[in-house]
Amino acid sequence: MKRDVIIACDFASKEATLEFLDKFAGESRKPMVKIGMELYYAAGNEIVKELKRRGHKIFLDLKLHDIPNTVKKAMKVLSALDVDMTNVHAAGGKEMMAAAIEGLTREDGTRPLLIAVTQLTSTSQEAMNEQLLIEGSINDCIAHYAKNAKEAGLDGVVCSPLEGGLVKEACGSDFMTVTPGIRFADSKTDDQKRITTPARAREIGSDFIVVGRPITAAEDPVAAWRRCIADFAD
Ligand code: C5P
């Protein structure tokens, strides 16, 4: 898949999601969308199937983290949904990530892209050292987890756009970075801290940007999405 903008559909119901996406009905290409825990737990496989039917590419962001056998079996179920991208926590370890790939791979050898969450952007250096008892710098941890993900056969990681460079340095330019924390230079930052613009994310080397409120809460969401595409993907 080539560079793209993923709209984070952080809505609480199927109805709210479809009402929002109906605004894009006149577009010649459908936006790629992210279904996270809130929407998936509320609307389940039905919303995934409906968005597929409408022609959207889907990133199913469920961040699996469990023993390898459980993750493998869960991924087997998710692979039947035919989403385009899904993810696990790199903290589950290499064996778990390899099991996830196994579960996700269909009989014909195809599978959705699989990426790993390194350290959540809500985890501070202090919390990582003092609560999780992981020593060293958060950037070293992110590079190390990204290398583990690559060795387990994954396609890339989710990280802040500001960490994209160090991931590419550690794992090579073909290893994908999917980056939330995107804001237009003239928009609100909300609760995001480590942010950058779509154009800067492209310069740093993001392969996909995940954009929520700058599009979903915009007065004209279609115009905001087009602006992201123009700055990042075209
Ligand atoms: O509204 P906003 O653009 O901040 O939404 C960003 C999306 O990316 C949300 O769905 C959020 O949960 C997700 N995300 C994030 N930071 C991470 C991982 C995921 O903001 N480290």
Residues whose N, C-alpha, C, O or C-beta is under 5 A from the ligand:
A	BS01	C5P	A8 D10 L120 T121 P180 G181 I182 Q192 V210 V211 G212 R213 P214
